[in-house]
Amino acid sequence: LKSNPSNNEEKEAQSQLTKSDELQRLHAQALSAYQQEDYEGAISLLDEILAVCVWDAELRELRAECYIKEGEPSKAISDLKAAAKLKNDNTEAFYKISRIYYQLGDHELSLSEVRECLKLDQDHKQCFSLYKQVKKLNKQIESAEEFIREGRYEDAISKYDSVMKTEPEVPIYATRAKERICHCLSKNQQATEAIKVCTEVLQLEPTNVNALKDRAEAYLLEDLYEE
């Protein structure tokens, strides 16, 4: 406005200034809502700000935190991926994305994201610690699946037992391991054990198609046709 004081410029400048004041007010409200643990309210306010300030990495990171607290990890991943692109060397965003994928049971994507973090900083303590954990788990699962393809069901069961020991804190890995053990037992014609393990899986996931099919096979081995 100072460099070119025409009427049009003044209107535009005043309009931008008003909008900027409004966005600052919304930002303060969003931070306050976040601090008061009103994550839904904070998301709503951040939506308004990000509609204008599309390229603000910090606002996206804040909204991602709110999504995590609200139990919407896939939306958090979307914001964190944008933040990782918008801010140079954003190791924190890659670390958080990797952690979310890991908690969701997607160990392969988790490994891929944590590697991106280590490319930026090979000495990043959190990323290196997570990398070691995910790499170990990933290797065990790959090895177990290779045994299944080769028909080495006892070895696969042993390997999936190791998976459950490697990651006792995140329930989805135990459930997936049991689902595959149930498959191995059924294929190995250990019907009684298969029925027991498949039933454990189905108590956690009643619509798990793989466990239903494998338990059906085990029931056939026992001549339990109605079941």
Beta strands, then each sheet from edge to edge (+ up, - down):
end
